[in-house]
Amino acid sequence: MKVKHLIPLAIFLVIAIFLGIGLTRDPRKLPSTFIDKPAPAFRVPQVHAADKTFSPEDMKGQVWMLNVWASWCTACRVEHPLLVEIARSNAVPLIGLDYKDKREDALKMLEQQGDPYRLSAFDLDGRVGIDFGVYGVPETFIIDKNGVIRHKQIGPITPEALQNEILPLIAKLKAA
């Protein structure tokens, strides 16, 4: 009889432990199966020049950052000034991937907010984002000289993440 009453308590404790562990984790650090794997191959038109295309192959031999963004994304607008700073510092080539957006809206945002990107690739239907395992925008990937994804930032880049994780990783990858 007493064992019957302990079963719900045991179940509650197990759930509480898992919930407690989950609450201590940073949601921006979701594990990604893409880390240490080659960046997906694609070739899409550019936002500014629809007659020109972009592919990760164009960046081989360089450490670079791919920032997935959209004009309709409010979090993208929050991180945008930091991206402008990154571009001004010339720390790393910054490539944008405009995700499920209208070209005219993307161009308008870049004109109003400043354009931090060396170029922006245009992912109208979201297929490239899907290939990269994008959960939502913004997301940022650090890709090494061999085209291998070394870091994934989910959500806006913060000054802390930039200083403590992203820039040190870029420096390490450039030195390798």
C-alpha positions in Angstrom: 0.0 0.0 0.0 2.8 2.4 0.9 4.7 1.6 -2.3 1.7 2.7 -4.4 1.9 6.2 -2.8 5.6 6.5 -3.4 5.4 5.9 -7.2 3.8 9.3 -8.0 6.4 11.0 -5.7 9.2 9.2 -7.4 7.9 10.2 -10.8 7.5 13.8 -9.6 11.1 13.9 -8.4 12.5 12.5 -11.7 10.5 15.2 -13.6 11.7 17.9 -11.2 15.3 16.9 -11.6 15.1 16.9 -15.4 13.3 20.3 -15.4 16.0 21.7 -13.0 18.8 20.5 -15.3 17.0 21.9 -18.3 16.6 25.3 -16.7 20.3 25.6 -16.0 21.2 25.3 -19.7 21.7 28.2 -22.1 19.1 27.9 -25.0 21.6 29.6 -27.4 23.9 26.6 -27.0 21.7 23.9 -28.5 23.8 21.1 -29.8 24.2 21.1 -33.5 25.0 18.1 -35.7 26.6 20.5 -38.1 29.6 21.4 -35.9 32.8 19.9 -37.4 31.0 19.0 -40.6 31.4 20.6 -44.0 29.0 23.6 -44.6 26.2 22.5 -47.0 26.8 23.3 -50.6 24.5 25.7 -52.3 24.5 28.5 -54.9 21.9 31.2 -54.7 21.5 34.7 -56.1 22.8 37.7 -54.1 20.4 40.3 -52.6 22.0 43.3 -54.2 22.7 41.7 -57.6 20.2 39.0 -58.6 22.4 38.2 -61.6 25.3 37.3 -59.4 25.4 34.2 -57.1 27.1 33.1 -54.0 28.4 29.7 -52.8 30.4 28.6 -49.8 33.0 27.5 -52.4 33.7 31.2 -53.0 35.1 31.5 -49.5 37.4 28.5 -49.5 40.7 29.3 -47.9 39.2 32.0 -45.6 37.7 31.9 -42.1 34.3 33.5 -42.5 31.0 34.2 -40.7 27.6 33.4 -42.2 24.8 35.4 -40.5 21.2 34.2 -41.3 18.9 37.2 -41.1 15.6 38.7 -42.4 14.1 42.1 -42.6 11.0 40.9 -40.8 13.0 39.6 -37.8 13.0 41.9 -34.8 15.9 40.0 -33.1 18.0 40.6 -36.3 17.5 44.3 -35.9 18.7 44.0 -32.3 22.0 42.3 -33.3 22.5 44.5 -36.4 24.5 47.3 -34.8 26.9 44.6 -33.5 27.3 43.2 -37.0 28.1 46.6 -38.3 30.9 46.9 -35.7 32.2 43.4 -36.7 32.3 44.5 -40.3 34.1 47.8 -39.5 36.7 45.9 -37.5 37.5 43.6 -40.5 37.9 40.7 -38.1 36.3 38.3 -40.4 34.4 38.4 -43.8 30.7 38.6 -42.9 28.3 37.0 -45.4 24.6 37.4 -44.9 21.9 34.9 -45.8 18.6 36.7 -46.2 16.1 34.0 -45.1 12.5 33.8 -46.5 12.4 37.5 -47.2 11.3 39.8 -49.9 14.3 41.3 -51.8 12.9 44.9 -51.7 12.4 44.6 -47.9 15.9 43.3 -47.4 17.4 46.1 -49.5 15.3 48.7 -47.6 16.5 47.4 -44.2 20.2 47.3 -45.3 19.8 50.9 -46.6 18.2 52.1 -43.4 20.3 50.2 -40.8 23.6 50.0 -42.7 25.0 47.0 -44.6 27.6 45.1 -42.6 27.8 42.2 -45.1 30.4 41.7 -47.8 27.4 40.3 -49.6 24.1 38.8 -48.8 22.9 35.6 -50.4 19.1 35.4 -51.1 17.4 32.4 -49.6 13.8 33.1 -50.8 12.3 29.7 -50.1 14.4 28.9 -47.0 16.1 25.8 -48.5 19.6 26.9 -47.6 18.5 27.6 -44.1 17.0 24.2 -43.8 20.2 22.6 -45.1 22.1 24.5 -42.3 19.6 23.3 -39.7 18.4 26.8 -39.0 15.8 26.9 -36.1 15.0 30.5 -36.6 16.6 33.8 -37.3 19.1 35.1 -36.5 21.6 32.4 -36.4 25.3 32.7 -37.1 27.9 30.2 -38.2 31.7 30.4 -38.1 33.2 28.4 -41.0 36.9 27.6 -41.3 39.3 27.8 -44.2 38.3 24.3 -45.3 34.6 25.0 -45.4 33.9 23.2 -42.1 31.4 24.7 -39.6 33.1 25.3 -36.3 30.5 27.3 -34.3 26.8 28.0 -34.4 25.2 30.9 -32.5 21.5 30.6 -32.1 19.8 33.9 -31.6 21.3 37.4 -31.7 25.1 37.7 -31.2 25.7 39.4 -27.9 28.8 41.5 -27.0 29.7 38.8 -24.5 29.5 36.0 -27.0 31.4 38.0 -29.5 34.3 38.8 -27.1 34.4 35.5 -25.2 33.6 32.9 -27.9 33.4 34.1 -31.5 36.4 36.4 -31.8 38.8 34.0 -30.0 37.6 31.2 -32.2 38.1 33.2 -35.3 41.7 34.1 -34.3 42.4 30.5 -33.5 41.0 29.3 -36.9 42.9 32.0 -38.8 46.2 31.0 -37.1 45.7 27.3 -37.9 
